[in-house]
Amino acid sequence: MQISANYANEFEKIAEAYEKSGGDASNLLDKSISSIIISGDKIIGLNTVKGVEIESGTQEKGVWAKIRILKGNKIEKPIHLCTGFLGKEGEQRVNFDFFIEDDAEVSFISHCSFPWSTKLTHKMVANVHIGKNAVMTYNDEHFHSEAGGVTLISDTHAVVEDGGKYENNFELTKTRVGTLKVRMDVDLKKNAVAKFDSKIRGKEDDEISIVESLGLNGEGAHGIAKSTVVATDRTRARIINEAFGNAPYSKGHIECNEITKGDKVDVSTLPVLKVTNDLSELTHEASIGRVNSEQLDTLMAKGMSEDEATEFIIRGILR
């Protein structure tokens, strides 16, 4: 990929933010890797490889992109999606449509970086269609400003056809959250498989809302929805995990673990299981509690302070 001279300085700042979020900016310029670079309301870089088709354009306060993986293609290197915002205040809208055709395989690495924003609303809508026996993995990592002024609204709607597989991993653990509203739902057809895994760490007065929903609509469909939330200080967190067993021999499992530290946190978790076919099997686990006291005592006995030991345990939980 080559960046236009008009965007050279902007790319340098976006690349810096990308590195802060854990990405390797050199991948954005590698011609053997398909990638999209978004800055504010424009796409400043785009590269495709064999088997990948990308259409893109602008919309009010943002951009859209349609990404298609052609039938039977197995994309060796992950597709990189880099989304950044250089200003302190504003709104950014990003719409993605993913089409993974039959028997295709692909993984995505997405980094959304807003390290300098003090009052930003980022809205992302993703529509995912995974064909028969196709596979898609989406790793989504966020890096926000420590001012706590970022509002992230993310909606992902997926359909997985017969024998397809879909994995979505969301992570926001390195910085302040700000305000987070995430919804992910999936419609699973015959023998389709899905896994949702969200990891979030809230600090100060962060607000977290997560809804993960599994629609087990085809015979033999399997799904897992898992959320791990660490809430400290005055964090408010509301987690809802849902599974709907609508087909014979479908199986779903939902799990939410919330770790709290501080007497002003406000957290709740709600598992929702509904069966409309008596051959479907649904299970759930949910827990809310402080850091394990035995682990804490063990680490403190080895010379760590309580805060150091707590931080060590939290990092292990979110790893």
Phi, psi and omega in degrees: 000140174244136179264131178302145179303331180295336184247010186301311181294321180294320179297320180301318179290320178295319179297321177299316179294322179298318178295322179300325183279357178106001180276165176252105187298337180297333179294335181289340181254358182282119183290346179272359181242129175284135185204159174226132177243120182245129175234112179061245184251028179210157175262119183258357177199142180205134178218140177236159176233174181302132180093354181240128174242132181230126168249146181208163178188182180256155173220177181302120178064025179176202185223165172225155178211139174246121184243122182239128173258117189289152186311129175079355181278136175246106185280116188293316184257142180302144172280131183259128176243115183245116180240123180224163177218118188271338182282169178275326183229149176152195179220139179229131179240131180228126177241125177243137168240121180249127177237107179255104187287169186309135174066011177270157178223137181201151171232152180237143170241115183245127175237120176251117189235121179226057188288342184252003186276134178249340178207082184232137170248119179249120180244124180234131174237126179236129173247124187240130173232117182249121185285184182296129178059020177269161184226132176222131173240132182233113178254117189240110181243135183245147178223108185253175179280154178283358177286341180076017184262011179268130172250118181249123177239116186230125178235123178237126180237123186231146172236127180242116182284179187309125175076003180281163180226137182221129177231130179232117180246120181245134182219130173216087188231348188269341185222178170304147176277313192083239175241127184234127175228104184242133172228132176227127175223152184219141176252108186259124179271195186302125178058019176280156184227139176219148175221125172251135178218112181244136177229121183222143175237121180257141179228165176047237183253034177301151176235130187232130175224123181228132172231120178239129188227128178252120174257101182270084193256354180240150180304129178078009178293144179230141178210147175228132174234118185230133177232135174235119184233128172254120183243121179235169176060247183243025183297139172248130181222133177231116185239128176234124175242128185235146172218134182236111181269095187251005184218153181295143176063018173277149181225135178222144178224132177237145186212132176226126177238121179241124179253129183243149174212114182123142184274007179242010176288156181220101186229153175208154176223141183226109173274136179235118178239131178220127180245128174245000175229124188288358175261005177270150182232123181234141177223161178209155172225140177212137179212145173226126180186171180282172176303140183306120186292325179295316177297320181297314180297320181297315181291321179293327177293339179268005173110358178280150170285168180299318180294318179296317180294319178298314180298319179299316181293317180299317179298324177294321179296321185270357182297000000 
